[in-house]
Amino acid sequence: MTPVTGIDFERITLRDALDLAVLIEEEARDRYEEFADQLAAHDTPEVADFFSRMARIEERHRTELLERRRTLFGSAPSAVDRRALFDVEAPGYEAARAFMGVRQALETVLAAEVKAHTFFSEALPRVKDPELKVLFQELREEEVHHQALVKAELARCSEKPDDSEAYADDPNAQ
């Protein structure tokens, strides 16, 4: 599915771009919270805790962007609606699985950070406003920084690569 619809990057304003960035972080935060709840229900507390931590990181970035927006534009209403985006940075719903381990969670987050970087990289050439270009470059570089953090965590992860299929039930004849 296309992550963003209805966004004209050639005409987007700085205020709209900040609103979009806030919504992207909000969507990722909400998805990580959903994953944390789902995995807590499946009795995988370590992975649930990891997704809760990711939700807090996304919320912190959302708050920083929101403060920047308020500083520049006060309480001017947003013209960007969350329905205009889908899964820009948030992992797809299919990414969370009942028996996933920390390594899989890290790989899921890394893929989401790569997806967000790709979004900003692809939008950047279509942006005309110089101030807006700087913002999109910052957001793109933030995703590179996040990728580096996740890769460092992956390097430290003692868990073996995905073997969750070993826990799946074989089909039974009916």
N, C-alpha and C positions, 0 to 999 in steps of 0.2 A: 504494500500500500504506500502511496506517496505520502511523505511526512507532512507536507504543508500544501494546502489548497487555498486559493483566493488571496495570496500574498503577492502583490506586485512589487518586486524588489527594486525596480527602477523608480518607483514613486513613493516608496515607503519613507516615512519621516523618522527622525531620531527617536521621537516619543513612541511611535509605533514599534520601532525595533526594540526599544527597551521593554515595552509591554510584551512583545513576542518572546524576548529572552526570559522575562519573568515567568511567563506561562510555560515555557519549555522546562524550566527548572521545577515549576510547580507540578507539571505532569510527571516528571521523573520522580520527584519526591513522593507523590501519591502512589505511583506504581511500586516503588520500593517498600512503602508502607503496606501495600496489599500483599506483596511477596513475603514480607516479614510475618504478617498475620497468617498467611497460608502455610508457611513453613513451620511456624510455631504450632499450628494445628496438627501438622504431620510429625510433631515431636522431633524436629531438627533444630534445637535451640541455637546452636552455634551459627548456622546459616541464617536463621531468623534474626539473630543479633547483628550479623554482618549487614543484612539488608536494612535493618533499623539504623545502623550507623551511616549507611549510604543515604538514607532518607534525611538524616540530620545534616549531612554535607550539602545535599541539594537544597535544603531549606536555608542553610546559611548563605549559599550563593544567591538564592532567590531574594533573600532579605537585603543583601548588598546591592543587587540590581534595582530592587524596589526603592531603596533609599536614594540611589543615584537618580532614578527617575523622578522621585519627589523633589529632590534638590533642584533639578533642572526644570521641572514642569508643574510643580505643586500638586494640587489635587485635580488637575484637568482629567476629565474622564477618558478612559481607554477606548480606542476605536478597534482594538484587536480582540477577537473573541477566541476562547480556547477551542471552539469547534473548528477553527481555521487551521489547526495543527493536529497531528496524530503521530505519536511515537518518534518524535524528532530525536530525543535523547533517551526516552523511556524504553526499557527493553520490551519486546513483545510479550504478551501474556503467556505464550507457549514456552517462554524461557524458564519459568519456575516449574520444577518437577518435585514430586513428593520426596524422592530419595536423593536429591542433589546434595553434593558436599560443598565445602568452602571453595575448593578449586573451581567447580562449575559455577558457583556464584561469582567468583572473581572473573572468570571468562565471560560470563553474561554481562557484567558491568563493563569490562573492557570493550566488548562488542558495542555496547551502548555509547561509550565515549567515542569510539571510532565513528559510529553512525552520526553523532552530533558534530564531530569534526568535519565529516563529509558534507553535512548540511551547510555549515558555515562556509566551507571551501567552495561549494557549488553556488551559493548565493552571492558570494563576494564579487565575482566579475559582473554581476547584474546590478550591483549597487552603484549609484552615480554620485551620491552626496559624499564628499571627502570625510566629514565628521562621522558619518555612518560607516564608511569603510574602516575607519579606525576602530569603531566599536566591534564590528564583525571580525576584524583581525584579532582583537583582544579576546573575544569569545572563542574563536578558533584556537588560539594559543592556550587558553584555559583548558580546552579539551585535550591538548597535547600534554599539558601538565598533569591532568587527571589520569591520562593513559600511562604516563611514567610512574605515577604512584601505584596504580593497579598492577603494572608489570613488576614493580619491586615487591609487592605483596605476593604475586604469583611465584616469584623467584624464591621467596622465603617459605612458601606453602609446602608442608611436608606431605600433604595428601597426594596420592597417585592420581594420574589423569583419569578421566571419567570411566568408572566401572559400574555405573548405576544400572546398566542393563543386566548385570549379573543378578540383581535383586528382582527383576521383573518376572512375573509368572509366565510360564509357558502356556500356550493356548490349550484348552481342554476340549476333547471331542465331546460333542453334545449328543 
